[in-house]
Amino acid sequence: LDEILSLADRIAVIYEGKIMGVVKRNEVSVGELGMMMGGVHKDKIK
């Protein structure tokens, strides 16, 4: 995860074959990425 965060400008999170969100690196926290990796859609976070 650290390498992705240091290299990417956008991150797409897929959980069980469904896209949970595509986010800009500077607009997301590690916690929010973790929630998306656990199956929470980005629109339901915050």
KEKE-358645 format. One line per field, with one value per atom (N, C-alpha, C): atom name; x, y, z. Coordinates in nm, 3 decimals, decimal comma. Example, Ala and Ser with C-alpha at 12.3 -4.5 7.8 and 13.67 -1.06 7.14 Angstrom:
2
name N / CA / C / N / CA / C
x 1,319 / 1,230 / 1,320 / 1,285 / 1,367 / 1,290
y -0,569 / -0,450 / -0,330 / -0,225 / -0,106 / 0,003
z 0,780 / 0,780 / 0,780 / 0,708 / 0,714 / 0,787
This chain:
46
name N / CA / C / N / CA / C / N / CA / C / N / CA / C / N / CA / C / N / CA / C / N / CA / C / N / CA / C / N / CA / C / N / CA / C / N / CA / C / N / CA / C / N / CA / C / N / CA / C / N / CA / C / N / CA / C / N / CA / C / N / CA / C / N / CA / C / N / CA / C / N / CA / C / N / CA / C / N / CA / C / N / CA / C / N / CA / C / N / CA / C / N / CA / C / N / CA / C / N / CA / C / N / CA / C / N / CA / C / N / CA / C / N / CA / C / N / CA / C / N / CA / C / N / CA / C / N / CA / C / N / CA / C / N / CA / C / N / CA / C / N / CA / C / N / CA / C / N / CA / C / N / CA / C / N / CA / C / N / CA / C
x 0,083 / 0,000 / 0,087 / 0,195 / 0,283 / 0,340 / 0,376 / 0,432 / 0,327 / 0,206 / 0,098 / 0,076 / 0,073 / 0,050 / 0,163 / 0,283 / 0,395 / 0,406 / 0,352 / 0,366 / 0,243 / 0,126 / 0,003 / -0,048 / -0,117 / -0,189 / -0,339 / -0,384 / -0,522 / -0,520 / -0,619 / -0,624 / -0,765 / -0,774 / -0,902 / -0,904 / -1,012 / -1,026 / -1,137 / -1,106 / -1,203 / -1,221 / -1,346 / -1,378 / -1,478 / -1,445 / -1,530 / -1,582 / -1,493 / -1,528 / -1,602 / -1,627 / -1,700 / -1,609 / -1,618 / -1,537 / -1,599 / -1,522 / -1,567 / -1,539 / -1,445 / -1,417 / -1,287 / -1,282 / -1,158 / -1,134 / -1,023 / -0,997 / -0,861 / -0,848 / -0,718 / -0,641 / -0,514 / -0,429 / -0,433 / -0,429 / -0,424 / -0,560 / -0,665 / -0,799 / -0,851 / -0,764 / -0,810 / -0,710 / -0,762 / -0,675 / -0,654 / -0,556 / -0,530 / -0,652 / -0,716 / -0,835 / -0,949 / -0,968 / -1,073 / -1,043 / -0,917 / -0,879 / -0,907 / -0,876 / -0,902 / -1,049 / -1,133 / -1,277 / -1,324 / -1,272 / -1,308 / -1,258 / -1,137 / -1,084 / -1,169 / -1,242 / -1,331 / -1,472 / -1,500 / -1,631 / -1,723 / -1,676 / -1,759 / -1,739 / -1,847 / -1,837 / -1,794 / -1,714 / -1,658 / -1,765 / -1,884 / -1,991 / -2,050 / -2,025 / -2,078 / -1,977 / -1,857 / -1,752 / -1,757 / -1,737 / -1,727 / -1,851
y -0,120 / 0,000 / 0,125 / 0,125 / 0,243 / 0,274 / 0,169 / 0,191 / 0,249 / 0,199 / 0,254 / 0,401 / 0,433 / 0,572 / 0,664 / 0,613 / 0,699 / 0,715 / 0,621 / 0,625 / 0,675 / 0,646 / 0,672 / 0,814 / 0,862 / 0,988 / 0,962 / 0,847 / 0,802 / 0,655 / 0,616 / 0,478 / 0,424 / 0,307 / 0,238 / 0,120 / 0,110 / 0,002 / -0,090 / -0,219 / -0,319 / -0,419 / -0,449 / -0,546 / -0,645 / -0,772 / -0,879 / -0,848 / -0,797 / -0,771 / -0,641 / -0,562 / -0,436 / -0,319 / -0,213 / -0,095 / -0,017 / -0,005 / 0,069 / 0,218 / 0,252 / 0,393 / 0,413 / 0,525 / 0,572 / 0,709 / 0,725 / 0,848 / 0,906 / 1,037 / 1,102 / 1,080 / 1,052 / 1,021 / 1,131 / 1,256 / 1,365 / 1,397 / 1,324 / 1,348 / 1,232 / 1,137 / 1,019 / 0,985 / 0,932 / 0,889 / 0,738 / 0,692 / 0,548 / 0,477 / 0,538 / 0,479 / 0,464 / 0,565 / 0,559 / 0,450 / 0,438 / 0,330 / 0,194 / 0,181 / 0,057 / 0,021 / 0,122 / 0,097 / 0,050 / 0,112 / 0,068 / -0,073 / -0,105 / -0,241 / -0,342 / -0,296 / -0,383 / -0,389 / -0,318 / -0,329 / -0,211 / -0,101 / 0,018 / 0,107 / 0,144 / 0,231 / 0,371 / 0,437 / 0,568 / 0,671 / 0,660 / 0,756 / 0,742 / 0,630 / 0,607 / 0,638 / 0,686 / 0,720 / 0,869 / 0,909 / 1,047 / 1,089
z 0,000 / 0,000 / 0,000 / 0,075 / 0,078 / -0,060 / -0,134 / -0,267 / -0,362 / -0,354 / -0,437 / -0,405 / -0,277 / -0,236 / -0,280 / -0,287 / -0,327 / -0,479 / -0,556 / -0,701 / -0,776 / -0,726 / -0,801 / -0,783 / -0,887 / -0,872 / -0,858 / -0,908 / -0,888 / -0,848 / -0,767 / -0,717 / -0,739 / -0,800 / -0,817 / -0,720 / -0,643 / -0,545 / -0,592 / -0,604 / -0,647 / -0,534 / -0,501 / -0,396 / -0,454 / -0,451 / -0,503 / -0,643 / -0,729 / -0,868 / -0,893 / -0,790 / -0,806 / -0,770 / -0,849 / -0,822 / -0,706 / -0,599 / -0,481 / -0,495 / -0,583 / -0,606 / -0,680 / -0,751 / -0,814 / -0,754 / -0,686 / -0,610 / -0,644 / -0,626 / -0,641 / -0,512 / -0,524 / -0,408 / -0,302 / -0,346 / -0,249 / -0,188 / -0,226 / -0,173 / -0,089 / -0,054 / 0,020 / 0,130 / 0,240 / 0,350 / 0,343 / 0,417 / 0,424 / 0,483 / 0,581 / 0,642 / 0,543 / 0,459 / 0,358 / 0,255 / 0,216 / 0,124 / 0,189 / 0,316 / 0,387 / 0,390 / 0,410 / 0,410 / 0,272 / 0,166 / 0,031 / 0,004 / 0,052 / 0,035 / 0,111 / 0,212 / 0,288 / 0,234 / 0,122 / 0,058 / 0,074 / 0,131 / 0,146 / 0,024 / -0,042 / -0,160 / -0,118 / -0,203 / -0,167 / -0,136 / -0,196 / -0,170 / -0,030 / 0,037 / 0,171 / 0,280 / 0,241 / 0,337 / 0,362 / 0,487 / 0,536 / 0,599
